[in-house]
Amino acid sequence: MARVGSGGVGIVALWLRDTKEIRAGNAQLIFDLGVFARAFALFDWQVVLLFLVREVVLNVMVIILHRRDHYMARR
């Protein structure tokens, strides 16, 4: 099992959503693409590809589900 985390990127993505009207999933996906570009240079491509598929599925779910208008409570 890999012991990894997003390192606070989710917090930055939510901040961008709130301040710059950038969807959280899009911000996360842009960051992830940079990480994966570097990972392909450092690790076995099959392992990186497996994690890439996982991240694409996760980010698509965030893009679809994590919208400001889906919440009842408003600030």
N, C-alpha and C positions, 0 to 999 in steps of 0.2 A: 504494500500500500504506500502510495506517495504521500509524503507529509508536506503539503504545499498550501499556500493561501494566496489570496489576491493582494495582500500587502496594502490594503487601504484604498485600492483603486475604486472599489464600490462606493466609498465615501466621496471620492472626487467626482465620480460619475453622477451621484445624487446632487452634489453641489453644482455641477455644470447644468444639470436638469433644472435646478431651481433658479440659477442666476443667468444662464445663457440660453435657456429654452432648447438645450440639446438633450435628446432622449438618452436616458441612462444606458440602455442597451447599446446604442450607437457608440457612446463614449467608451464603454467597456470593450466593445469589439475592436475599436481603433487601437486601444492599448494592447489588447491581446495579439493583434496582428503583428505589432512590433516585437513582442516577446517571442512569438513563434518564428518570425523571420530569423531572430538570433538563435533560437533553439535548433533550427534546421542546420545551422552551421556548427553546432557543438555536439549534438546527440544523434543517435541512430534514427533515421528518417521514419521507420515504421512506428516507433514509440511516439515520436512527435506527431505523426499523422493521427494516431489514435486519440491523443489528447486534443488535437485540433478539431476533430469531429465532435468530441465532447463539448468543447468551448463554443463551437458554432451552434449546437443545439441549445446550450444554456443561454447564449446571448439572444438567440431568436425568441426564446421563451421570455426573457426580460424585455425585449423590444415590444412583444405583443402584450404582455400582462402588466408591466410596470409603467402605468400611465397615471398622471396626476388626476384625471377625471374618474378613475376607478375607486377613489376613496371617498368615504362619507364625511370624515372630519376635514374641516378646512381651517387654515390659519388665518 
